[in-house]
Amino acid sequence: MKITHLGHSATLVETAGTRILIDPGNIDAQWHGLTDLDAVLVTHQHADHLDPRALPGLLAANPNARVIVEPSVLELAGKEGQSGPMPELPGASGLAAGVSVSVGSVTITAVGGQHAIIHADVPRIGNVGYLIAADGEPTLFHPGDSYEYAPDDVDVLAFPLHGPWAAMKEGIDFARAVGAPRGFPIHDGLLNDIGRTMVIGRINAMTPTELVDLRGAGAHTF
């Protein structure tokens, strides 16, 4: 499995001959211009995970890619979402928690269901994490914006470093609960280098997961 971190939560997964992009958001443009994608996955409707302006261009450049989203994203297509207008998503399908689909020889399973609590006054929205697995390959877990669900048998964890909803104490417990031996940071677009180093160091020292910093590193093989 090859992983390329393309800024914030955007992650390119190449496994079993399949190219999958997760969470093409608006904080970083590194994913712009990607081609030859087999699938695009979206964990939830926030613009830092789904850029409504740039996504149509990505889909036009990848006409054969399956678009798989948390179900409420599909319901909001062409309407006003919590983070602004949602783009039309022709041919997209919603994937609810507990449901699996296959893309090539890769199985994608949605887990979780709700975004982490930002504040009691902010309504919670849907969020699904994605388990990505193929025979003979490591299993990846990308949780979107949640520390609540810890699936079993995860080999590689995409670990959210920081966000308005995230506390380090919860992140440490989350990484311990998942128990993946390896991982890499995501959701880091609001942190400077000092903050990133501090959080990565804590996770590596206090959990079973060794995070490899992939910022600017290109594709990394797990």
Biotite code that builds the C-alpha atoms (Angstrom):
import biotite.structure as struc

atoms = struc.array([
    struc.Atom([0.000, 0.000, 0.000], chain_id="A", res_id=1, res_name="MET", atom_name="CA", element="C"),
    struc.Atom([1.348, 3.412, -1.022], chain_id="A", res_id=2, res_name="LYS", atom_name="CA", element="C"),
    struc.Atom([0.070, 6.520, 0.770], chain_id="A", res_id=3, res_name="ILE", atom_name="CA", element="C"),
    struc.Atom([0.559, 10.121, -0.299], chain_id="A", res_id=4, res_name="THR", atom_name="CA", element="C"),
    struc.Atom([-0.584, 12.846, 2.092], chain_id="A", res_id=5, res_name="HIS", atom_name="CA", element="C"),
    struc.Atom([-1.848, 15.704, -0.083], chain_id="A", res_id=6, res_name="LEU", atom_name="CA", element="C"),
    struc.Atom([-2.464, 18.273, 2.648], chain_id="A", res_id=7, res_name="GLY", atom_name="CA", element="C"),
    struc.Atom([-4.847, 18.390, 5.606], chain_id="A", res_id=8, res_name="HIS", atom_name="CA", element="C"),
    struc.Atom([-7.105, 15.303, 5.287], chain_id="A", res_id=9, res_name="SER", atom_name="CA", element="C"),
    struc.Atom([-6.584, 14.646, 1.570], chain_id="A", res_id=10, res_name="ALA", atom_name="CA", element="C"),
    struc.Atom([-4.994, 11.227, 1.146], chain_id="A", res_id=11, res_name="THR", atom_name="CA", element="C"),
    struc.Atom([-4.134, 9.286, -1.997], chain_id="A", res_id=12, res_name="LEU", atom_name="CA", element="C"),
    struc.Atom([-4.226, 5.530, -1.430], chain_id="A", res_id=13, res_name="VAL", atom_name="CA", element="C"),
    struc.Atom([-2.707, 3.187, -4.003], chain_id="A", res_id=14, res_name="GLU", atom_name="CA", element="C"),
    struc.Atom([-3.322, -0.464, -3.216], chain_id="A", res_id=15, res_name="THR", atom_name="CA", element="C"),
    struc.Atom([-4.062, -3.634, -5.180], chain_id="A", res_id=16, res_name="ALA", atom_name="CA", element="C"),
    struc.Atom([-3.843, -1.736, -8.465], chain_id="A", res_id=17, res_name="GLY", atom_name="CA", element="C"),
    struc.Atom([-6.464, 0.835, -7.346], chain_id="A", res_id=18, res_name="THR", atom_name="CA", element="C"),
    struc.Atom([-6.079, 4.602, -6.819], chain_id="A", res_id=19, res_name="ARG", atom_name="CA", element="C"),
    struc.Atom([-8.391, 6.140, -4.230], chain_id="A", res_id=20, res_name="ILE", atom_name="CA", element="C"),
    struc.Atom([-8.503, 9.778, -3.118], chain_id="A", res_id=21, res_name="LEU", atom_name="CA", element="C"),
    struc.Atom([-10.020, 10.569, 0.291], chain_id="A", res_id=22, res_name="ILE", atom_name="CA", element="C"),
    struc.Atom([-11.331, 13.997, 1.364], chain_id="A", res_id=23, res_name="ASP", atom_name="CA", element="C"),
    struc.Atom([-10.297, 16.507, -1.321], chain_id="A", res_id=24, res_name="PRO", atom_name="CA", element="C"),
    struc.Atom([-10.823, 19.650, 0.753], chain_id="A", res_id=25, res_name="GLY", atom_name="CA", element="C"),
    struc.Atom([-10.167, 23.365, 0.369], chain_id="A", res_id=26, res_name="ASN", atom_name="CA", element="C"),
    struc.Atom([-7.201, 23.893, 2.711], chain_id="A", res_id=27, res_name="ILE", atom_name="CA", element="C"),
    struc.Atom([-4.532, 22.542, 0.355], chain_id="A", res_id=28, res_name="ASP", atom_name="CA", element="C"),
    struc.Atom([-4.454, 22.283, -3.439], chain_id="A", res_id=29, res_name="ALA", atom_name="CA", element="C"),
    struc.Atom([-1.960, 19.416, -3.751], chain_id="A", res_id=30, res_name="GLN", atom_name="CA", element="C"),
    struc.Atom([-4.688, 17.049, -4.945], chain_id="A", res_id=31, res_name="TRP", atom_name="CA", element="C"),
    struc.Atom([-5.707, 19.340, -7.802], chain_id="A", res_id=32, res_name="HIS", atom_name="CA", element="C"),
    struc.Atom([-4.815, 17.813, -11.154], chain_id="A", res_id=33, res_name="GLY", atom_name="CA", element="C"),
    struc.Atom([-4.876, 14.176, -10.091], chain_id="A", res_id=34, res_name="LEU", atom_name="CA", element="C"),
    struc.Atom([-5.903, 11.733, -12.801], chain_id="A", res_id=35, res_name="THR", atom_name="CA", element="C"),
    struc.Atom([-6.383, 7.976, -13.183], chain_id="A", res_id=36, res_name="ASP", atom_name="CA", element="C"),
    struc.Atom([-8.419, 7.764, -9.991], chain_id="A", res_id=37, res_name="LEU", atom_name="CA", element="C"),
    struc.Atom([-10.665, 4.775, -9.453], chain_id="A", res_id=38, res_name="ASP", atom_name="CA", element="C"),
    struc.Atom([-12.620, 6.311, -6.571], chain_id="A", res_id=39, res_name="ALA", atom_name="CA", element="C"),
    struc.Atom([-13.093, 9.538, -4.618], chain_id="A", res_id=40, res_name="VAL", atom_name="CA", element="C"),
    struc.Atom([-14.289, 9.194, -1.013], chain_id="A", res_id=41, res_name="LEU", atom_name="CA", element="C"),
    struc.Atom([-15.728, 11.966, 1.160], chain_id="A", res_id=42, res_name="VAL", atom_name="CA", element="C"),
    struc.Atom([-16.130, 11.485, 4.914], chain_id="A", res_id=43, res_name="THR", atom_name="CA", element="C"),
    struc.Atom([-18.445, 14.458, 5.533], chain_id="A", res_id=44, res_name="HIS", atom_name="CA", element="C"),
    struc.Atom([-19.745, 17.743, 4.185], chain_id="A", res_id=45, res_name="GLN", atom_name="CA", element="C"),
    struc.Atom([-17.284, 20.283, 5.668], chain_id="A", res_id=46, res_name="HIS", atom_name="CA", element="C"),
    struc.Atom([-15.354, 22.222, 3.048], chain_id="A", res_id=47, res_name="ALA", atom_name="CA", element="C"),
    struc.Atom([-11.953, 21.213, 4.424], chain_id="A", res_id=48, res_name="ASP", atom_name="CA", element="C"),
    struc.Atom([-12.915, 17.679, 3.349], chain_id="A", res_id=49, res_name="HIS", atom_name="CA", element="C"),
    struc.Atom([-14.942, 18.488, 0.227], chain_id="A", res_id=50, res_name="LEU", atom_name="CA", element="C"),
    struc.Atom([-14.008, 21.597, -1.751], chain_id="A", res_id=51, res_name="ASP", atom_name="CA", element="C"),
    struc.Atom([-17.217, 22.578, -3.584], chain_id="A", res_id=52, res_name="PRO", atom_name="CA", element="C"),
    struc.Atom([-15.344, 24.770, -6.049], chain_id="A", res_id=53, res_name="ARG", atom_name="CA", element="C"),
    struc.Atom([-12.549, 22.411, -7.063], chain_id="A", res_id=54, res_name="ALA", atom_name="CA", element="C"),
    struc.Atom([-14.292, 19.040, -6.825], chain_id="A", res_id=55, res_name="LEU", atom_name="CA", element="C"),
    struc.Atom([-16.181, 19.338, -10.150], chain_id="A", res_id=56, res_name="PRO", atom_name="CA", element="C"),
    struc.Atom([-12.882, 19.814, -11.992], chain_id="A", res_id=57, res_name="GLY", atom_name="CA", element="C"),
    struc.Atom([-11.427, 16.751, -10.292], chain_id="A", res_id=58, res_name="LEU", atom_name="CA", element="C"),
    struc.Atom([-14.412, 14.648, -11.308], chain_id="A", res_id=59, res_name="LEU", atom_name="CA", element="C"),
    struc.Atom([-14.284, 15.931, -14.877], chain_id="A", res_id=60, res_name="ALA", atom_name="CA", element="C"),
    struc.Atom([-10.639, 14.852, -15.055], chain_id="A", res_id=61, res_name="ALA", atom_name="CA", element="C"),
    struc.Atom([-11.541, 11.431, -13.655], chain_id="A", res_id=62, res_name="ASN", atom_name="CA", element="C"),
    struc.Atom([-14.803, 10.487, -15.417], chain_id="A", res_id=63, res_name="PRO", atom_name="CA", element="C"),
    struc.Atom([-14.503, 6.802, -14.524], chain_id="A", res_id=64, res_name="ASN", atom_name="CA", element="C"),
    struc.Atom([-13.908, 7.340, -10.816], chain_id="A", res_id=65, res_name="ALA", atom_name="CA", element="C"),
    struc.Atom([-16.626, 6.178, -8.429], chain_id="A", res_id=66, res_name="ARG", atom_name="CA", element="C"),
    struc.Atom([-17.732, 8.897, -6.035], chain_id="A", res_id=67, res_name="VAL", atom_name="CA", element="C"),
    struc.Atom([-18.618, 7.542, -2.597], chain_id="A", res_id=68, res_name="ILE", atom_name="CA", element="C"),
    struc.Atom([-19.741, 9.896, 0.152], chain_id="A", res_id=69, res_name="VAL", atom_name="CA", element="C"),
    struc.Atom([-21.263, 9.999, 3.607], chain_id="A", res_id=70, res_name="GLU", atom_name="CA", element="C"),
    struc.Atom([-25.033, 9.824, 2.891], chain_id="A", res_id=71, res_name="PRO", atom_name="CA", element="C"),
    struc.Atom([-25.968, 13.350, 3.985], chain_id="A", res_id=72, res_name="SER", atom_name="CA", element="C"),
    struc.Atom([-23.458, 14.755, 1.475], chain_id="A", res_id=73, res_name="VAL", atom_name="CA", element="C"),
    struc.Atom([-25.472, 13.117, -1.284], chain_id="A", res_id=74, res_name="LEU", atom_name="CA", element="C"),
    struc.Atom([-28.715, 14.491, 0.146], chain_id="A", res_id=75, res_name="GLU", atom_name="CA", element="C"),
    struc.Atom([-27.226, 18.012, 0.122], chain_id="A", res_id=76, res_name="LEU", atom_name="CA", element="C"),
    struc.Atom([-25.884, 17.877, -3.438], chain_id="A", res_id=77, res_name="ALA", atom_name="CA", element="C"),
    struc.Atom([-26.920, 21.085, -5.184], chain_id="A", res_id=78, res_name="GLY", atom_name="CA", element="C"),
    struc.Atom([-28.180, 22.594, -1.915], chain_id="A", res_id=79, res_name="LYS", atom_name="CA", element="C"),
    struc.Atom([-26.805, 24.706, 0.910], chain_id="A", res_id=80, res_name="GLU", atom_name="CA", element="C"),
    struc.Atom([-24.771, 22.742, 3.443], chain_id="A", res_id=81, res_name="GLY", atom_name="CA", element="C"),
    struc.Atom([-23.248, 23.697, 6.772], chain_id="A", res_id=82, res_name="GLN", atom_name="CA", element="C"),
    struc.Atom([-20.124, 24.949, 4.995], chain_id="A", res_id=83, res_name="SER", atom_name="CA", element="C"),
    struc.Atom([-21.829, 26.506, 1.978], chain_id="A", res_id=84, res_name="GLY", atom_name="CA", element="C"),
    struc.Atom([-23.316, 25.267, -1.302], chain_id="A", res_id=85, res_name="PRO", atom_name="CA", element="C"),
    struc.Atom([-22.688, 21.618, -2.098], chain_id="A", res_id=86, res_name="MET", atom_name="CA", element="C"),
    struc.Atom([-21.713, 20.701, -5.667], chain_id="A", res_id=87, res_name="PRO", atom_name="CA", element="C"),
    struc.Atom([-23.821, 18.454, -7.814], chain_id="A", res_id=88, res_name="GLU", atom_name="CA", element="C"),
    struc.Atom([-22.501, 14.892, -7.651], chain_id="A", res_id=89, res_name="LEU", atom_name="CA", element="C"),
    struc.Atom([-23.816, 13.007, -10.678], chain_id="A", res_id=90, res_name="PRO", atom_name="CA", element="C"),
    struc.Atom([-23.450, 9.268, -10.278], chain_id="A", res_id=91, res_name="GLY", atom_name="CA", element="C"),
    struc.Atom([-22.306, 9.497, -6.665], chain_id="A", res_id=92, res_name="ALA", atom_name="CA", element="C"),
    struc.Atom([-23.455, 6.984, -4.082], chain_id="A", res_id=93, res_name="SER", atom_name="CA", element="C"),
    struc.Atom([-23.906, 7.317, -0.338], chain_id="A", res_id=94, res_name="GLY", atom_name="CA", element="C"),
    struc.Atom([-22.224, 4.795, 1.943], chain_id="A", res_id=95, res_name="LEU", atom_name="CA", element="C"),
    struc.Atom([-23.728, 4.461, 5.414], chain_id="A", res_id=96, res_name="ALA", atom_name="CA", element="C"),
    struc.Atom([-21.881, 3.156, 8.455], chain_id="A", res_id=97, res_name="ALA", atom_name="CA", element="C"),
    struc.Atom([-21.671, -0.619, 8.468], chain_id="A", res_id=98, res_name="GLY", atom_name="CA", element="C"),
    struc.Atom([-21.934, -0.956, 4.689], chain_id="A", res_id=99, res_name="VAL", atom_name="CA", element="C"),
    struc.Atom([-19.149, -2.102, 2.354], chain_id="A", res_id=100, res_name="SER", atom_name="CA", element="C"),
    struc.Atom([-18.529, -1.672, -1.370], chain_id="A", res_id=101, res_name="VAL", atom_name="CA", element="C"),
    struc.Atom([-15.852, -2.984, -3.701], chain_id="A", res_id=102, res_name="SER", atom_name="CA", element="C"),
    struc.Atom([-13.725, -0.918, -6.041], chain_id="A", res_id=103, res_name="VAL", atom_name="CA", element="C"),
    struc.Atom([-11.687, -3.318, -8.113], chain_id="A", res_id=104, res_name="GLY", atom_name="CA", element="C"),
    struc.Atom([-10.256, -5.800, -5.615], chain_id="A", res_id=105, res_name="SER", atom_name="CA", element="C"),
    struc.Atom([-10.389, -3.272, -2.767], chain_id="A", res_id=106, res_name="VAL", atom_name="CA", element="C"),
    struc.Atom([-13.113, -3.369, -0.116], chain_id="A", res_id=107, res_name="THR", atom_name="CA", element="C"),
    struc.Atom([-14.219, -0.052, 1.370], chain_id="A", res_id=108, res_name="ILE", atom_name="CA", element="C"),
    struc.Atom([-16.237, -0.160, 4.585], chain_id="A", res_id=109, res_name="THR", atom_name="CA", element="C"),
    struc.Atom([-17.863, 2.880, 6.180], chain_id="A", res_id=110, res_name="ALA", atom_name="CA", element="C"),
    struc.Atom([-17.776, 3.084, 9.984], chain_id="A", res_id=111, res_name="VAL", atom_name="CA", element="C"),
    struc.Atom([-18.862, 5.505, 12.679], chain_id="A", res_id=112, res_name="GLY", atom_name="CA", element="C"),
    struc.Atom([-21.724, 7.780, 11.658], chain_id="A", res_id=113, res_name="GLY", atom_name="CA", element="C"),
    struc.Atom([-21.362, 11.145, 13.421], chain_id="A", res_id=114, res_name="GLN", atom_name="CA", element="C"),
    struc.Atom([-18.935, 14.048, 13.369], chain_id="A", res_id=115, res_name="HIS", atom_name="CA", element="C"),
    struc.Atom([-17.158, 14.776, 16.623], chain_id="A", res_id=116, res_name="ALA", atom_name="CA", element="C"),
    struc.Atom([-18.731, 17.360, 18.922], chain_id="A", res_id=117, res_name="ILE", atom_name="CA", element="C"),
    struc.Atom([-17.432, 20.863, 18.180], chain_id="A", res_id=118, res_name="ILE", atom_name="CA", element="C"),
    struc.Atom([-19.641, 22.555, 20.787], chain_id="A", res_id=119, res_name="HIS", atom_name="CA", element="C"),
    struc.Atom([-23.006, 21.809, 22.347], chain_id="A", res_id=120, res_name="ALA", atom_name="CA", element="C"),
    struc.Atom([-24.488, 24.707, 20.349], chain_id="A", res_id=121, res_name="ASP", atom_name="CA", element="C"),
    struc.Atom([-23.216, 23.373, 17.004], chain_id="A", res_id=122, res_name="VAL", atom_name="CA", element="C"),
    struc.Atom([-25.476, 20.671, 15.514], chain_id="A", res_id=123, res_name="PRO", atom_name="CA", element="C"),
    struc.Atom([-23.683, 17.414, 14.791], chain_id="A", res_id=124, res_name="ARG", atom_name="CA", element="C"),
    struc.Atom([-23.561, 16.200, 11.204], chain_id="A", res_id=125, res_name="ILE", atom_name="CA", element="C"),
    struc.Atom([-22.878, 12.860, 9.591], chain_id="A", res_id=126, res_name="GLY", atom_name="CA", element="C"),
    struc.Atom([-19.312, 11.551, 9.345], chain_id="A", res_id=127, res_name="ASN", atom_name="CA", element="C"),
    struc.Atom([-18.074, 8.160, 8.263], chain_id="A", res_id=128, res_name="VAL", atom_name="CA", element="C"),
    struc.Atom([-14.585, 6.791, 8.531], chain_id="A", res_id=129, res_name="GLY", atom_name="CA", element="C"),
    struc.Atom([-13.331, 4.470, 5.816], chain_id="A", res_id=130, res_name="TYR", atom_name="CA", element="C"),
    struc.Atom([-11.625, 1.108, 6.218], chain_id="A", res_id=131, res_name="LEU", atom_name="CA", element="C"),
    struc.Atom([-9.750, 0.249, 3.028], chain_id="A", res_id=132, res_name="ILE", atom_name="CA", element="C"),
    struc.Atom([-8.585, -3.336, 2.628], chain_id="A", res_id=133, res_name="ALA", atom_name="CA", element="C"),
    struc.Atom([-7.396, -5.771, -0.027], chain_id="A", res_id=134, res_name="ALA", atom_name="CA", element="C"),
    struc.Atom([-6.022, -9.301, 0.170], chain_id="A", res_id=135, res_name="ASP", atom_name="CA", element="C"),
    struc.Atom([-2.341, -9.307, 1.011], chain_id="A", res_id=136, res_name="GLY", atom_name="CA", element="C"),
    struc.Atom([-2.285, -5.555, 1.698], chain_id="A", res_id=137, res_name="GLU", atom_name="CA", element="C"),
    struc.Atom([-2.382, -3.553, 4.949], chain_id="A", res_id=138, res_name="PRO", atom_name="CA", element="C"),
    struc.Atom([-5.768, -2.266, 6.125], chain_id="A", res_id=139, res_name="THR", atom_name="CA", element="C"),
    struc.Atom([-6.023, 1.532, 6.321], chain_id="A", res_id=140, res_name="LEU", atom_name="CA", element="C"),
    struc.Atom([-8.414, 3.463, 8.560], chain_id="A", res_id=141, res_name="PHE", atom_name="CA", element="C"),
    struc.Atom([-9.211, 7.107, 7.713], chain_id="A", res_id=142, res_name="HIS", atom_name="CA", element="C"),
    struc.Atom([-11.633, 8.331, 10.414], chain_id="A", res_id=143, res_name="PRO", atom_name="CA", element="C"),
    struc.Atom([-12.644, 11.695, 8.975], chain_id="A", res_id=144, res_name="GLY", atom_name="CA", element="C"),
    struc.Atom([-13.468, 14.008, 11.889], chain_id="A", res_id=145, res_name="ASP", atom_name="CA", element="C"),
    struc.Atom([-14.032, 11.640, 14.777], chain_id="A", res_id=146, res_name="SER", atom_name="CA", element="C"),
    struc.Atom([-12.154, 9.844, 17.544], chain_id="A", res_id=147, res_name="TYR", atom_name="CA", element="C"),
    struc.Atom([-15.259, 7.895, 18.581], chain_id="A", res_id=148, res_name="GLU", atom_name="CA", element="C"),
    struc.Atom([-15.000, 4.697, 16.576], chain_id="A", res_id=149, res_name="TYR", atom_name="CA", element="C"),
    struc.Atom([-12.025, 2.345, 16.889], chain_id="A", res_id=150, res_name="ALA", atom_name="CA", element="C"),
    struc.Atom([-12.266, -0.617, 14.484], chain_id="A", res_id=151, res_name="PRO", atom_name="CA", element="C"),
    struc.Atom([-10.300, -3.818, 14.910], chain_id="A", res_id=152, res_name="ASP", atom_name="CA", element="C"),
    struc.Atom([-7.440, -5.128, 12.780], chain_id="A", res_id=153, res_name="ASP", atom_name="CA", element="C"),
    struc.Atom([-6.180, -1.767, 11.494], chain_id="A", res_id=154, res_name="VAL", atom_name="CA", element="C"),
    struc.Atom([-2.610, -1.819, 10.184], chain_id="A", res_id=155, res_name="ASP", atom_name="CA", element="C"),
    struc.Atom([-2.252, 1.837, 9.192], chain_id="A", res_id=156, res_name="VAL", atom_name="CA", element="C"),
    struc.Atom([-4.052, 4.733, 10.904], chain_id="A", res_id=157, res_name="LEU", atom_name="CA", element="C"),
    struc.Atom([-4.583, 8.142, 9.325], chain_id="A", res_id=158, res_name="ALA", atom_name="CA", element="C"),
    struc.Atom([-4.446, 10.099, 12.581], chain_id="A", res_id=159, res_name="PHE", atom_name="CA", element="C"),
    struc.Atom([-6.149, 13.533, 12.824], chain_id="A", res_id=160, res_name="PRO", atom_name="CA", element="C"),
    struc.Atom([-3.645, 15.782, 14.593], chain_id="A", res_id=161, res_name="LEU", atom_name="CA", element="C"),
    struc.Atom([-5.752, 18.842, 15.313], chain_id="A", res_id=162, res_name="HIS", atom_name="CA", element="C"),
    struc.Atom([-9.102, 20.516, 14.798], chain_id="A", res_id=163, res_name="GLY", atom_name="CA", element="C"),
    struc.Atom([-11.812, 22.586, 16.509], chain_id="A", res_id=164, res_name="PRO", atom_name="CA", element="C"),
    struc.Atom([-13.270, 19.278, 17.713], chain_id="A", res_id=165, res_name="TRP", atom_name="CA", element="C"),
    struc.Atom([-10.063, 17.519, 18.741], chain_id="A", res_id=166, res_name="ALA", atom_name="CA", element="C"),
    struc.Atom([-8.285, 17.323, 22.104], chain_id="A", res_id=167, res_name="ALA", atom_name="CA", element="C"),
    struc.Atom([-4.931, 15.624, 22.527], chain_id="A", res_id=168, res_name="MET", atom_name="CA", element="C"),
    struc.Atom([-6.146, 13.535, 25.466], chain_id="A", res_id=169, res_name="LYS", atom_name="CA", element="C"),
    struc.Atom([-8.920, 12.122, 23.278], chain_id="A", res_id=170, res_name="GLU", atom_name="CA", element="C"),
    struc.Atom([-6.529, 11.562, 20.378], chain_id="A", res_id=171, res_name="GLY", atom_name="CA", element="C"),
    struc.Atom([-4.165, 9.558, 22.565], chain_id="A", res_id=172, res_name="ILE", atom_name="CA", element="C"),
    struc.Atom([-7.024, 7.351, 23.803], chain_id="A", res_id=173, res_name="ASP", atom_name="CA", element="C"),
    struc.Atom([-8.268, 6.941, 20.220], chain_id="A", res_id=174, res_name="PHE", atom_name="CA", element="C"),
    struc.Atom([-4.880, 5.809, 18.925], chain_id="A", res_id=175, res_name="ALA", atom_name="CA", element="C"),
    struc.Atom([-4.565, 3.396, 21.844], chain_id="A", res_id=176, res_name="ARG", atom_name="CA", element="C"),
    struc.Atom([-8.021, 1.975, 21.157], chain_id="A", res_id=177, res_name="ALA", atom_name="CA", element="C"),
    struc.Atom([-7.328, 1.435, 17.448], chain_id="A", res_id=178, res_name="VAL", atom_name="CA", element="C"),
    struc.Atom([-3.921, -0.042, 18.232], chain_id="A", res_id=179, res_name="GLY", atom_name="CA", element="C"),
    struc.Atom([-2.499, 0.245, 14.717], chain_id="A", res_id=180, res_name="ALA", atom_name="CA", element="C"),
    struc.Atom([1.270, -0.282, 14.669], chain_id="A", res_id=181, res_name="PRO", atom_name="CA", element="C"),
    struc.Atom([1.808, 2.338, 11.975], chain_id="A", res_id=182, res_name="ARG", atom_name="CA", element="C"),
    struc.Atom([0.193, 5.567, 10.875], chain_id="A", res_id=183, res_name="GLY", atom_name="CA", element="C"),
    struc.Atom([0.606, 9.059, 9.485], chain_id="A", res_id=184, res_name="PHE", atom_name="CA", element="C"),
    struc.Atom([-0.755, 12.500, 10.440], chain_id="A", res_id=185, res_name="PRO", atom_name="CA", element="C"),
    struc.Atom([-3.759, 14.071, 8.745], chain_id="A", res_id=186, res_name="ILE", atom_name="CA", element="C"),
    struc.Atom([-6.022, 17.022, 9.597], chain_id="A", res_id=187, res_name="HIS", atom_name="CA", element="C"),
    struc.Atom([-2.976, 19.171, 10.233], chain_id="A", res_id=188, res_name="ASP", atom_name="CA", element="C"),
    struc.Atom([-3.680, 22.175, 8.024], chain_id="A", res_id=189, res_name="GLY", atom_name="CA", element="C"),
    struc.Atom([-4.229, 24.538, 10.964], chain_id="A", res_id=190, res_name="LEU", atom_name="CA", element="C"),
    struc.Atom([-0.991, 23.619, 12.767], chain_id="A", res_id=191, res_name="LEU", atom_name="CA", element="C"),
    struc.Atom([2.455, 25.134, 12.332], chain_id="A", res_id=192, res_name="ASN", atom_name="CA", element="C"),
    struc.Atom([5.549, 22.932, 12.332], chain_id="A", res_id=193, res_name="ASP", atom_name="CA", element="C"),
    struc.Atom([6.115, 23.306, 16.078], chain_id="A", res_id=194, res_name="ILE", atom_name="CA", element="C"),
    struc.Atom([2.582, 22.164, 16.863], chain_id="A", res_id=195, res_name="GLY", atom_name="CA", element="C"),
    struc.Atom([2.775, 19.249, 14.452], chain_id="A", res_id=196, res_name="ARG", atom_name="CA", element="C"),
    struc.Atom([6.055, 18.045, 15.954], chain_id="A", res_id=197, res_name="THR", atom_name="CA", element="C"),
    struc.Atom([4.641, 18.255, 19.478], chain_id="A", res_id=198, res_name="MET", atom_name="CA", element="C"),
    struc.Atom([1.507, 16.222, 18.727], chain_id="A", res_id=199, res_name="VAL", atom_name="CA", element="C"),
    struc.Atom([3.347, 13.622, 16.633], chain_id="A", res_id=200, res_name="ILE", atom_name="CA", element="C"),
    struc.Atom([5.848, 13.184, 19.457], chain_id="A", res_id=201, res_name="GLY", atom_name="CA", element="C"),
    struc.Atom([3.102, 12.630, 22.020], chain_id="A", res_id=202, res_name="ARG", atom_name="CA", element="C"),
    struc.Atom([1.333, 10.029, 19.911], chain_id="A", res_id=203, res_name="ILE", atom_name="CA", element="C"),
    struc.Atom([4.562, 8.182, 19.196], chain_id="A", res_id=204, res_name="ASN", atom_name="CA", element="C"),
    struc.Atom([5.570, 8.210, 22.873], chain_id="A", res_id=205, res_name="ALA", atom_name="CA", element="C"),
    struc.Atom([2.205, 7.365, 24.435], chain_id="A", res_id=206, res_name="MET", atom_name="CA", element="C"),
    struc.Atom([0.434, 4.994, 22.029], chain_id="A", res_id=207, res_name="THR", atom_name="CA", element="C"),
    struc.Atom([1.218, 1.787, 20.090], chain_id="A", res_id=208, res_name="PRO", atom_name="CA", element="C"),
    struc.Atom([1.153, 3.740, 16.830], chain_id="A", res_id=209, res_name="THR", atom_name="CA", element="C"),
    struc.Atom([4.285, 5.071, 15.180], chain_id="A", res_id=210, res_name="GLU", atom_name="CA", element="C"),
    struc.Atom([3.352, 8.063, 13.039], chain_id="A", res_id=211, res_name="LEU", atom_name="CA", element="C"),
    struc.Atom([5.456, 8.726, 9.945], chain_id="A", res_id=212, res_name="VAL", atom_name="CA", element="C"),
    struc.Atom([5.285, 12.379, 8.918], chain_id="A", res_id=213, res_name="ASP", atom_name="CA", element="C"),
    struc.Atom([4.381, 12.395, 5.217], chain_id="A", res_id=214, res_name="LEU", atom_name="CA", element="C"),
    struc.Atom([4.150, 16.156, 4.704], chain_id="A", res_id=215, res_name="ARG", atom_name="CA", element="C"),
    struc.Atom([5.998, 16.856, 1.475], chain_id="A", res_id=216, res_name="GLY", atom_name="CA", element="C"),
    struc.Atom([7.413, 13.315, 1.448], chain_id="A", res_id=217, res_name="ALA", atom_name="CA", element="C"),
    struc.Atom([5.672, 11.956, -1.644], chain_id="A", res_id=218, res_name="GLY", atom_name="CA", element="C"),
    struc.Atom([4.390, 8.393, -1.733], chain_id="A", res_id=219, res_name="ALA", atom_name="CA", element="C"),
    struc.Atom([5.266, 6.205, 1.247], chain_id="A", res_id=220, res_name="HIS", atom_name="CA", element="C"),
    struc.Atom([4.933, 2.431, 1.205], chain_id="A", res_id=221, res_name="THR", atom_name="CA", element="C"),
    struc.Atom([3.395, 0.734, 4.234], chain_id="A", res_id=222, res_name="PHE", atom_name="CA", element="C"),
])
